[in-house]
């Protein structure tokens, strides 16, 4: 396995930081609600992404998108599940924060009643 260059590491940071910032900005602008069906979609996407990572690592070979996910033992699967759980928790917490900032929660409770 080749050591990744500083340029590649920088690219990996950028590839992950920009979507995070875009998602955070969207949460502030759109004033989202925590909807369980969206969490199911997040889990489905996460499973697809994990399968893609597994196939890329095992069958394309020579390149690990994430060095800690080698798929040589069960620790890679555990890491994928933990990352997915952290993502769901982060989504829930971020949505509650934006709800409290935007006052959206009380309006939505009235609409449901």
N, C-alpha and C positions, 0 to 999 in steps of 0.2 A: 504494500500500500504506500503510495507516494504521499509525502507531506504536502499539505495544502499551502499554497503561496499566500502571502499577505493580501494580495489583490483578490484572491478567491475568498478569503475570510471576510474582507471588507464587503464584497458583493453579497455574501450570505447574510451579513448584518443588514444591508440595505434592503434585500429581498424580504426580510422579515419585519423591519422597522416601518417601512412605508405602508404596508397593509394594516399594521397595528394602528398607526396614526390616522389613517383613513377611516378605519372602523371606529376609533375613538371620536373623531370629528363627526362622523355620521350619528353616533349616539347622542352627542350634544345637540346637534342640529335637529334631528328627527324626533327627539323625545320618545324613545321606544318604550314599550312595555315588555315585561318578561312573559313570553308566551311559550307554553310547554311544547307546542308543535314545532317551534323554531329550534328548541333544544334537540328534538328528535332529528331534525334535519342536520344539525351540527354533528350529532353522533354518527349519522349515516355518512356524511362527508368525511369525518375523521376515520371511520372504518375503511372507506374507499382510499383515502390518502395513505393509511397504514398498509393496506394491501399493495398499493402502488410502490411504496417504499420497499416493502419486502421483495416484490418481484424485481424491482430495479437492482437491489443489492444482490440478490441471489442469482439472477439470470443474465443481467447485463455485466455485472462484475466490475471490479477494479475501481469503483467509485462509490463512496458512502456519502449520501447527502448529509447525514448526521453521524459523526464518528462514534457516538455512544450507542447507535442502533446497528450493530453488526449482524444481527440475526443468527449468531452462532449458538446462542442459548436462549432460555426463556426471558432473560433480563430485557431484551429488546421489546418483547410483547408487554412486559410490565411497564416499561418506560412509555410505550404508546398509550396504554390505558391510563397511566398517571397523567400524562400530558392532556389527554381528552377530558379527564375529570377536572383538572385545573382549569381548562378552557371553559367548561360548563360553570364552574364556581365563579370564575372571573366574569363571565357574561352575566350571571345572576347579580353579583355584587355591583358591577358597573351599571346595570340597569336600575337597581335600587338607588344608587347614588344619583343618577340622572333624573329619576322620578322625584326624589326629594328636592333636588335643585330646581327642577322645572315645575314642581307642584302638580305633576301629571297624575299621580297616584289617586288623589282625592277625586279628581274629575272622572276618572275611569270607574271608581267604585260607585259613583252616582249613576253613571250610564248603565251599569250592570243591574242595579237595583230597580 
